[in-house]
Each structure stands twice: as structure tokens, then as C-alpha cells.
């Protein structure tokens, strides 16, 4: 019997190394599923982990009249690369000193809390993050969640498969990637006061 590894328990195949810079792209349909159920609308959007534009293209498609901003630490052919969202003064250097209505993104899981805090600083309306459901865990996060306006956790009832290196198909097997992880959209709204609510997509 093959030994169960930490990687397999987390939902990743033990046969593959962690993707460099955590580039696990979001399936565009996962974004459409969110927009179909959540009250997300506005005149400006910022995708701060834009990668290859998988989320950004859906936002542009659904909100063609809005202003759209796209950055990433690593340039992957879309938006502006070389931008450290957490550390850089993106409000001045990227957004021109004016907050956007929404940040919608899939951040590196290990820096998710930092991305959420900074995203709340640069938005007027809200923040939507595509995260593993286990982001709800943790004693430190328990107290932190109490201080944030988390309104909804939209849990996917069907398995969502992030794209390693932005690829939908595994180039070694020529099949779609597999995963045992459960994902959800976490949505914060600045005006919300109350307990978080769970919904299913």
C-alpha cells in the first residue's frame, strides 16, 4: 500500500512538485458560477494575481464598461508583471490613488490573509477570493475573521480543478488534472455587519 503523504491529503498529487510561484489558475467557469449567484457588480475591478487572465477575462466579459486593472508578481503574458501586491503601493502606482469597487482573485494560499487585508484596503465595495475551504481553519484566523466583513462562503458542490501552470490538461497524461480539494469563493463586503453565511454553488 502506498503511503499517504501530506501532499495527497491536501489534494495534490504526490507525483508532482509544487508549482513554482503557486501558479494554479482558476477555471473561468468557476468565476462565472460565482457571478451567477453573488451580488457582485461595480465600475472597477482589480485582479491582483492575474496569471494568464483566466479570472480577468470573465470579469471583462461580464462588465465590459468597467475599468479593469491586472497585475501579478510574475508576468505570464497578461497585465502588468513585477508587482508585489502585498508590499507595493498599488493604490498609488497601479490604481492612480483611487480605490476600486472589487478585487476578485485566486491568491497564493500561504499569503491569502495578507492578500485579503490589502485587498480590503484598496476596495470600496468588496473582495472575492477563490480559496480552499480549509482556509476557515486555524486559531489565528478565528480571531482575524471576527475583524473582517466576511459575508458569504460559497462552497462548490462539484469538484473544482485548478490548472497547474495555467494548463487545463496534464501534458504528461494528456488528461485533465485531478484533485481531492474542496474550494469555495469567500466574499467580503465592507458594508456588511453580521455572521458569515454559507451558500452552495
DRENPA-3360 file (N, C-alpha, C; in nm, 2 decimals, always signed):
BEGIN
1 = XXXXXXXX = +0.09/-0.12/+0.00/+0.00/+0.00/+0.00/+0.09/+0.12/+0.00 ~ +0.06/+0.22/-0.09/+0.14/+0.34/-0.10/+0.11/+0.43/+0.02 ~ +0.21/+0.48/+0.08/+0.20/+0.57/+0.20/+0.12/+0.70/+0.16 ~ +0.03/+0.74/+0.25/-0.04/+0.86/+0.23/+0.05/+0.98/+0.27 ~ +0.07/+1.07/+0.18/+0.16/+1.18/+0.21/+0.08/+1.31/+0.24 ~ +0.15/+1.41/+0.29/+0.08/+1.54/+0.32/+0.03/+1.60/+0.20 ~ +0.10/+1.58/+0.08/+0.05/+1.64/-0.04/-0.08/+1.57/-0.09 ~ -0.09/+1.44/-0.07/-0.21/+1.38/-0.11/-0.33/+1.41/-0.02;
9 = XXXXXXXX = -0.30/+1.43/+0.11/-0.41/+1.47/+0.20/-0.46/+1.61/+0.17 ~ -0.37/+1.69/+0.12/-0.40/+1.83/+0.08/-0.47/+1.84/-0.05 ~ -0.47/+1.73/-0.13/-0.54/+1.73/-0.25/-0.45/+1.73/-0.37 ~ -0.32/+1.74/-0.35/-0.22/+1.75/-0.46/-0.16/+1.61/-0.48 ~ -0.13/+1.58/-0.61/-0.07/+1.45/-0.63/+0.07/+1.45/-0.58 ~ +0.11/+1.34/-0.52/+0.25/+1.33/-0.46/+0.35/+1.31/-0.58 ~ +0.30/+1.28/-0.70/+0.39/+1.26/-0.81/+0.44/+1.39/-0.87 ~ +0.39/+1.51/-0.83/+0.43/+1.63/-0.89/+0.48/+1.73/-0.78;
17 = XXXXXXXX = +0.58/+1.81/-0.82/+0.63/+1.91/-0.73/+0.53/+2.02/-0.72 ~ +0.54/+2.10/-0.61/+0.46/+2.22/-0.60/+0.49/+2.32/-0.72 ~ +0.39/+2.37/-0.78/+0.41/+2.46/-0.90/+0.49/+2.59/-0.85 ~ +0.59/+2.63/-0.93/+0.66/+2.75/-0.89/+0.57/+2.87/-0.88 ~ +0.59/+2.95/-0.78/+0.51/+3.07/-0.75/+0.36/+3.05/-0.74 ~ +0.33/+2.92/-0.71/+0.19/+2.89/-0.68/+0.09/+2.92/-0.80 ~ +0.14/+2.90/-0.92/+0.05/+2.93/-1.03/-0.05/+2.82/-1.06 ~ -0.16/+2.82/-0.99/-0.27/+2.73/-1.01/-0.39/+2.82/-1.06;
25 = XXXXXXXX = -0.41/+2.82/-1.19/-0.51/+2.91/-1.25/-0.65/+2.86/-1.22 ~ -0.74/+2.96/-1.21/-0.88/+2.93/-1.19/-0.96/+2.90/-1.32 ~ -1.04/+2.80/-1.32/-1.12/+2.77/-1.43/-1.22/+2.89/-1.45 ~ -1.23/+2.94/-1.57/-1.32/+3.06/-1.60/-1.46/+3.02/-1.56 ~ -1.50/+2.90/-1.57/-1.64/+2.86/-1.53/-1.66/+2.88/-1.38 ~ -1.56/+2.86/-1.30/-1.57/+2.88/-1.16/-1.60/+3.03/-1.13 ~ -1.55/+3.12/-1.21/-1.58/+3.26/-1.20/-1.72/+3.29/-1.24 ~ -1.76/+3.24/-1.35/-1.90/+3.26/-1.40/-2.00/+3.21/-1.29;
33 = XXXXXXXX = -1.97/+3.09/-1.23/-2.06/+3.04/-1.13/-2.07/+3.13/-1.01 ~ -1.97/+3.20/-0.97/-1.98/+3.30/-0.87/-2.06/+3.42/-0.91 ~ -2.04/+3.47/-1.03/-2.11/+3.59/-1.07/-2.26/+3.56/-1.09 ~ -2.29/+3.43/-1.12/-2.43/+3.40/-1.14/-2.51/+3.40/-1.01 ~ -2.44/+3.38/-0.90/-2.51/+3.37/-0.77/-2.49/+3.48/-0.67 ~ -2.37/+3.55/-0.69/-2.34/+3.66/-0.59/-2.37/+3.80/-0.65 ~ -2.40/+3.89/-0.56/-2.43/+4.02/-0.59/-2.31/+4.11/-0.61 ~ -2.23/+4.07/-0.71/-2.11/+4.14/-0.74/-2.13/+4.23/-0.87;
41 = XXXXXXXX = -2.11/+4.36/-0.85/-2.12/+4.45/-0.97/-2.05/+4.57/-0.93 ~ -2.00/+4.65/-1.03/-1.93/+4.77/-1.00/-1.88/+4.83/-1.13 ~ -1.81/+4.94/-1.11/-1.75/+5.02/-1.22/-1.60/+5.00/-1.23 ~ -1.54/+4.92/-1.14/-1.40/+4.90/-1.14/-1.36/+4.77/-1.07 ~ -1.27/+4.69/-1.13/-1.23/+4.57/-1.08/-1.07/+4.55/-1.09 ~ -1.02/+4.48/-0.99/-0.88/+4.46/-0.98/-0.85/+4.31/-0.96 ~ -0.77/+4.25/-1.05/-0.73/+4.11/-1.04/-0.58/+4.12/-1.01 ~ -0.54/+4.10/-0.88/-0.40/+4.12/-0.84/-0.31/+4.00/-0.85;
49 = XXXXXXXX = -0.37/+3.88/-0.89/-0.29/+3.76/-0.92/-0.33/+3.71/-1.06 ~ -0.32/+3.80/-1.16/-0.39/+3.78/-1.28/-0.34/+3.66/-1.36 ~ -0.21/+3.62/-1.35/-0.16/+3.50/-1.42/-0.18/+3.51/-1.57 ~ -0.26/+3.42/-1.63/-0.28/+3.42/-1.77/-0.42/+3.49/-1.81 ~ -0.48/+3.55/-1.71/-0.61/+3.62/-1.73/-0.73/+3.54/-1.72 ~ -0.72/+3.42/-1.66/-0.84/+3.33/-1.65/-0.96/+3.40/-1.58 ~ -0.93/+3.47/-1.47/-1.04/+3.54/-1.40/-1.07/+3.67/-1.47 ~ -0.97/+3.74/-1.50/-0.98/+3.88/-1.56/-1.07/+3.88/-1.69;
57 = XXXXXXXX = -1.05/+3.78/-1.77/-1.12/+3.78/-1.90/-1.27/+3.76/-1.87 ~ -1.31/+3.69/-1.77/-1.45/+3.67/-1.74/-1.51/+3.80/-1.68 ~ -1.43/+3.87/-1.60/-1.47/+4.00/-1.54/-1.49/+4.10/-1.66 ~ -1.40/+4.10/-1.75/-1.41/+4.20/-1.86/-1.54/+4.16/-1.95 ~ -1.56/+4.03/-1.97/-1.68/+3.99/-2.04/-1.81/+4.02/-1.98 ~ -1.81/+4.01/-1.84/-1.94/+4.04/-1.77/-1.96/+4.19/-1.74 ~ -1.85/+4.26/-1.73/-1.85/+4.40/-1.70/-1.77/+4.48/-1.80 ~ -1.82/+4.49/-1.93/-1.74/+4.55/-2.04/-1.72/+4.70/-2.02;
65 = XXXXXXXX = -1.81/+4.77/-1.95/-1.80/+4.91/-1.93/-1.71/+4.95/-1.81 ~ -1.67/+4.86/-1.73/-1.60/+4.89/-1.61/-1.45/+4.91/-1.64 ~ -1.38/+4.97/-1.55/-1.23/+4.98/-1.56/-1.17/+4.85/-1.49 ~ -1.07/+4.80/-1.56/-1.01/+4.67/-1.51/-0.86/+4.69/-1.50 ~ -0.81/+4.64/-1.38/-0.67/+4.65/-1.35/-0.62/+4.51/-1.33 ~ -0.50/+4.48/-1.38/-0.45/+4.34/-1.37/-0.30/+4.35/-1.34 ~ -0.26/+4.28/-1.23/-0.11/+4.27/-1.20/-0.08/+4.14/-1.15 ~ +0.05/+4.11/-1.15/+0.10/+3.98/-1.09/+0.24/+4.00/-1.05;
73 = XXXXXXXX = +0.29/+3.92/-0.96/+0.43/+3.92/-0.93/+0.52/+3.87/-1.05 ~ +0.47/+3.77/-1.12/+0.53/+3.71/-1.23/+0.45/+3.74/-1.36 ~ +0.52/+3.80/-1.46/+0.45/+3.83/-1.58/+0.43/+3.70/-1.66 ~ +0.30/+3.67/-1.70/+0.27/+3.55/-1.77/+0.19/+3.58/-1.90 ~ +0.23/+3.70/-1.96/+0.17/+3.74/-2.08/+0.04/+3.82/-2.07 ~ +0.00/+3.85/-1.95/-0.13/+3.92/-1.93/-0.11/+4.03/-1.82 ~ -0.16/+4.15/-1.84/-0.15/+4.25/-1.74/-0.01/+4.30/-1.71 ~ +0.02/+4.35/-1.59/+0.15/+4.41/-1.55/+0.22/+4.32/-1.46;
81 = XXXXXXXX = +0.34/+4.27/-1.49/+0.41/+4.19/-1.41/+0.51/+4.26/-1.32 ~ +0.57/+4.19/-1.23/+0.67/+4.25/-1.14/+0.61/+4.33/-1.03 ~ +0.48/+4.31/-1.00/+0.41/+4.39/-0.89/+0.39/+4.30/-0.77 ~ +0.45/+4.33/-0.66/+0.43/+4.26/-0.53/+0.31/+4.33/-0.47 ~ +0.19/+4.27/-0.48/+0.07/+4.33/-0.44/+0.07/+4.37/-0.29 ~ +0.13/+4.27/-0.21/+0.12/+4.29/-0.06/+0.22/+4.41/-0.02 ~ +0.33/+4.41/-0.08/+0.44/+4.51/-0.04/+0.43/+4.64/-0.11 ~ +0.40/+4.64/-0.24/+0.40/+4.76/-0.32/+0.28/+4.86/-0.29;
89 = XXXXXXXX = +0.30/+4.98/-0.32/+0.20/+5.08/-0.30/+0.11/+5.08/-0.43 ~ +0.03/+4.98/-0.44/-0.05/+4.96/-0.56/-0.16/+5.07/-0.57 ~ -0.21/+5.12/-0.46/-0.31/+5.22/-0.46/-0.27/+5.34/-0.54 ~ -0.14/+5.38/-0.52/-0.08/+5.49/-0.60/-0.03/+5.45/-0.73 ~ +0.05/+5.35/-0.73/+0.12/+5.31/-0.86/+0.04/+5.24/-0.96 ~ -0.06/+5.17/-0.92/-0.14/+5.09/-1.01/-0.28/+5.15/-1.03 ~ -0.34/+5.19/-0.92/-0.48/+5.24/-0.93/-0.49/+5.39/-0.93 ~ -0.38/+5.46/-0.94/-0.38/+5.61/-0.95/-0.44/+5.68/-0.83;
97 = XXXXXXXX = -0.43/+5.62/-0.72/-0.48/+5.69/-0.59/-0.63/+5.67/-0.57 ~ -0.70/+5.59/-0.65/-0.84/+5.58/-0.64/-0.88/+5.43/-0.61 ~ -0.95/+5.40/-0.51/-0.99/+5.26/-0.48/-1.08/+5.21/-0.59 ~ -1.07/+5.07/-0.61/-1.16/+5.01/-0.70/-1.28/+4.95/-0.62 ~ -1.39/+4.91/-0.70/-1.51/+4.86/-0.63/-1.48/+4.72/-0.58 ~ -1.42/+4.64/-0.66/-1.40/+4.50/-0.62/-1.26/+4.45/-0.66 ~ -1.20/+4.36/-0.57/-1.09/+4.27/-0.60/-1.15/+4.13/-0.61 ~ -1.12/+4.07/-0.72/-1.16/+3.93/-0.74/-1.04/+3.85/-0.79;
105 = XXXXXXXX = -1.00/+3.75/-0.71/-0.87/+3.68/-0.74/-0.86/+3.55/-0.68 ~ -0.75/+3.48/-0.71/-0.71/+3.35/-0.66/-0.57/+3.37/-0.61 ~ -0.55/+3.40/-0.48/-0.42/+3.43/-0.43/-0.34/+3.31/-0.39 ~ -0.21/+3.33/-0.37/-0.13/+3.22/-0.32/-0.18/+3.18/-0.18 ~ -0.21/+3.05/-0.16/-0.28/+3.02/-0.03/-0.20/+3.06/+0.09 ~ -0.07/+3.05/+0.08/+0.02/+3.08/+0.20/+0.01/+3.23/+0.23 ~ -0.03/+3.31/+0.14/-0.03/+3.46/+0.16/-0.18/+3.51/+0.15 ~ -0.27/+3.42/+0.16/-0.41/+3.46/+0.14/-0.46/+3.57/+0.24;
113 = XXXXXXXX = -0.42/+3.55/+0.36/-0.46/+3.65/+0.46/-0.41/+3.79/+0.43 ~ -0.28/+3.79/+0.39/-0.22/+3.92/+0.36/-0.28/+3.98/+0.23 ~ -0.32/+3.90/+0.14/-0.38/+3.95/+0.02/-0.52/+4.00/+0.05 ~ -0.59/+3.93/+0.14/-0.73/+3.98/+0.18/-0.72/+4.11/+0.25 ~ -0.63/+4.12/+0.34/-0.61/+4.25/+0.42/-0.58/+4.37/+0.33 ~ -0.49/+4.35/+0.23/-0.45/+4.45/+0.14/-0.56/+4.48/+0.04 ~ -0.63/+4.38/+0.00/-0.74/+4.40/-0.09/-0.86/+4.48/-0.03 ~ -0.88/+4.45/+0.10/-0.98/+4.53/+0.17/-0.94/+4.68/+0.18;
121 = XXXXXXXX = -0.81/+4.70/+0.18/-0.76/+4.84/+0.19/-0.78/+4.92/+0.06 ~ -0.78/+4.85/-0.05/-0.79/+4.92/-0.18/-0.92/+4.91/-0.25 ~ -1.03/+4.86/-0.18/-1.16/+4.85/-0.24/-1.26/+4.93/-0.16 ~ -1.37/+4.97/-0.24/-1.48/+5.04/-0.18/-1.59/+4.95/-0.14 ~ -1.61/+4.84/-0.22/-1.73/+4.76/-0.20/-1.70/+4.62/-0.15 ~ -1.61/+4.55/-0.21/-1.58/+4.41/-0.16/-1.47/+4.34/-0.22 ~ -1.45/+4.22/-0.17/-1.34/+4.13/-0.21/-1.39/+3.99/-0.23 ~ -1.35/+3.92/-0.33/-1.39/+3.78/-0.35/-1.26/+3.70/-0.38;
129 = XXXXXXXX = -1.24/+3.60/-0.30/-1.12/+3.52/-0.31/-1.16/+3.37/-0.33 ~ -1.09/+3.31/-0.43/-1.11/+3.16/-0.46/-1.01/+3.09/-0.37 ~ -1.06/+3.02/-0.27/-0.97/+2.95/-0.17/-1.01/+2.81/-0.14 ~ -0.92/+2.74/-0.09/-0.95/+2.61/-0.03/-1.04/+2.63/+0.09 ~ -1.14/+2.54/+0.11/-1.23/+2.55/+0.22/-1.15/+2.55/+0.36 ~ -1.04/+2.49/+0.36/-0.96/+2.48/+0.48/-0.91/+2.61/+0.53 ~ -0.93/+2.72/+0.45/-0.89/+2.85/+0.49/-0.97/+2.89/+0.62 ~ -1.08/+2.82/+0.64/-1.16/+2.85/+0.76/-1.09/+2.81/+0.88;
137 = XXXXXXXX = -1.00/+2.71/+0.87/-0.93/+2.66/+0.99/-0.83/+2.75/+1.05 ~ -0.79/+2.73/+1.17/-0.68/+2.80/+1.23/-0.72/+2.89/+1.35 ~ -0.65/+2.88/+1.46/-0.68/+2.96/+1.58/-0.66/+3.11/+1.55 ~ -0.55/+3.14/+1.48/-0.52/+3.28/+1.45/-0.63/+3.34/+1.36 ~ -0.67/+3.26/+1.26/-0.77/+3.31/+1.16/-0.90/+3.32/+1.23 ~ -0.93/+3.24/+1.33/-1.06/+3.25/+1.40/-1.08/+3.40/+1.45 ~ -0.98/+3.45/+1.52/-0.99/+3.59/+1.57/-0.98/+3.69/+1.46 ~ -0.90/+3.66/+1.36/-0.89/+3.75/+1.24/-1.02/+3.76/+1.17;
145 = XXXXXXXX = -1.09/+3.65/+1.15/-1.22/+3.65/+1.08/-1.32/+3.74/+1.15 ~ -1.32/+3.75/+1.28/-1.41/+3.83/+1.36/-1.40/+3.98/+1.32 ~ -1.28/+4.02/+1.27/-1.25/+4.16/+1.25/-1.27/+4.19/+1.10 ~ -1.31/+4.10/+1.02/-1.33/+4.12/+0.88/-1.48/+4.11/+0.84 ~ -1.52/+4.18/+0.74/-1.66/+4.18/+0.70/-1.69/+4.06/+0.60 ~ -1.65/+3.94/+0.64/-1.68/+3.82/+0.56/-1.83/+3.80/+0.56 ~ -1.89/+3.80/+0.44/-2.04/+3.79/+0.43/-2.08/+3.65/+0.38 ~ -2.01/+3.60/+0.28/-2.05/+3.47/+0.22/-1.93/+3.38/+0.20;
153 = XXXXXXXX = -1.96/+3.25/+0.22/-1.87/+3.15/+0.18/-1.95/+3.06/+0.08 ~ -1.92/+3.07/-0.05/-1.99/+2.99/-0.15/-1.91/+2.87/-0.18 ~ -1.96/+2.76/-0.13/-1.89/+2.63/-0.14/-1.93/+2.56/-0.27 ~ -1.84/+2.51/-0.34/-1.87/+2.44/-0.46/-1.91/+2.30/-0.43 ~ -2.03/+2.26/-0.48/-2.08/+2.12/-0.47/-2.01/+2.02/-0.56 ~ -1.96/+2.07/-0.67/-1.88/+1.99/-0.76/-1.73/+2.02/-0.75 ~ -1.65/+1.92/-0.77/-1.51/+1.94/-0.76/-1.45/+2.04/-0.86 ~ -1.37/+2.13/-0.81/-1.31/+2.23/-0.89/-1.16/+2.19/-0.91;
161 = XXXXXXXX = -1.11/+2.20/-1.03/-0.98/+2.16/-1.06/-0.89/+2.28/-1.11 ~ -0.81/+2.33/-1.02/-0.72/+2.44/-1.06/-0.62/+2.39/-1.17 ~ -0.58/+2.48/-1.25/-0.49/+2.44/-1.37/-0.35/+2.47/-1.33 ~ -0.27/+2.36/-1.32/-0.13/+2.37/-1.29/-0.06/+2.45/-1.40 ~ +0.02/+2.55/-1.36/+0.09/+2.63/-1.46/-0.01/+2.69/-1.57 ~ -0.14/+2.70/-1.53/-0.23/+2.76/-1.63/-0.28/+2.66/-1.73 ~ -0.24/+2.54/-1.72/-0.28/+2.44/-1.82/-0.40/+2.36/-1.77 ~ -0.50/+2.34/-1.86/-0.62/+2.26/-1.83/-0.59/+2.11/-1.84;
169 = XXXXXXXX = -0.50/+2.08/-1.93/-0.46/+1.93/-1.95/-0.32/+1.90/-1.90 ~ -0.31/+1.79/-1.83/-0.18/+1.75/-1.78/-0.10/+1.70/-1.91 ~ +0.02/+1.77/-1.94/+0.09/+1.74/-2.06/+0.15/+1.60/-2.06 ~ +0.17/+1.54/-1.94/+0.23/+1.41/-1.93/+0.13/+1.30/-1.96 ~ +0.00/+1.32/-1.91/-0.10/+1.22/-1.93/-0.20/+1.25/-2.04 ~ -0.20/+1.38/-2.08/-0.30/+1.43/-2.18/-0.44/+1.42/-2.13 ~ -0.46/+1.42/-1.99/-0.59/+1.41/-1.93/-0.60/+1.54/-1.84 ~ -0.72/+1.57/-1.80/-0.74/+1.68/-1.71/-0.68/+1.65/-1.57;
177 = XXXXXXXX = -0.64/+1.75/-1.50/-0.58/+1.73/-1.37/-0.69/+1.68/-1.28 ~ -0.65/+1.61/-1.17/-0.74/+1.57/-1.07/-0.71/+1.63/-0.94 ~ -0.81/+1.63/-0.85/-0.79/+1.70/-0.72/-0.89/+1.64/-0.62 ~ -0.84/+1.64/-0.49/-0.94/+1.60/-0.38/-0.97/+1.72/-0.30 ~ -0.93/+1.83/-0.34/-0.96/+1.95/-0.25/-1.10/+2.01/-0.28 ~ -1.15/+2.07/-0.17/-1.28/+2.14/-0.18/-1.25/+2.29/-0.18 ~ -1.31/+2.36/-0.28/-1.28/+2.50/-0.30/-1.41/+2.58/-0.27 ~ -1.39/+2.71/-0.24/-1.51/+2.80/-0.22/-1.47/+2.94/-0.26;
185 = XXXXXXXX = -1.57/+3.02/-0.29/-1.54/+3.16/-0.30/-1.58/+3.23/-0.17 ~ -1.48/+3.30/-0.11/-1.50/+3.38/+0.01/-1.53/+3.52/-0.03 ~ -1.64/+3.58/+0.01/-1.68/+3.71/-0.03/-1.69/+3.81/+0.09 ~ -1.61/+3.91/+0.09/-1.62/+4.02/+0.19/-1.69/+4.14/+0.14 ~ -1.78/+4.20/+0.21/-1.84/+4.33/+0.17/-1.82/+4.43/+0.28 ~ -1.76/+4.55/+0.25/-1.73/+4.65/+0.35/-1.85/+4.69/+0.44 ~ -1.97/+4.69/+0.38/-2.09/+4.74/+0.45/-2.16/+4.63/+0.53 ~ -2.11/+4.51/+0.53/-2.17/+4.40/+0.59/-2.14/+4.40/+0.74;
193 = XXXXXXXX = -2.24/+4.38/+0.83/-2.22/+4.36/+0.97/-2.31/+4.24/+1.01 ~ -2.24/+4.13/+1.05/-2.32/+4.01/+1.08/-2.23/+3.89/+1.07 ~ -2.29/+3.77/+1.10/-2.22/+3.65/+1.09/-2.20/+3.60/+0.94 ~ -2.09/+3.54/+0.91/-2.08/+3.49/+0.77/-2.19/+3.38/+0.74 ~ -2.23/+3.38/+0.62/-2.33/+3.29/+0.57/-2.27/+3.19/+0.47 ~ -2.31/+3.07/+0.48/-2.27/+2.96/+0.39/-2.37/+2.94/+0.28 ~ -2.33/+2.94/+0.16/-2.42/+2.91/+0.04/-2.34/+2.80/-0.04 ~ -2.42/+2.74/-0.13/-2.36/+2.64/-0.22/-2.38/+2.68/-0.36;
201 = X = -2.28/+2.65/-0.44/-2.28/+2.67/-0.58/-2.30/+2.54/-0.65;
% end
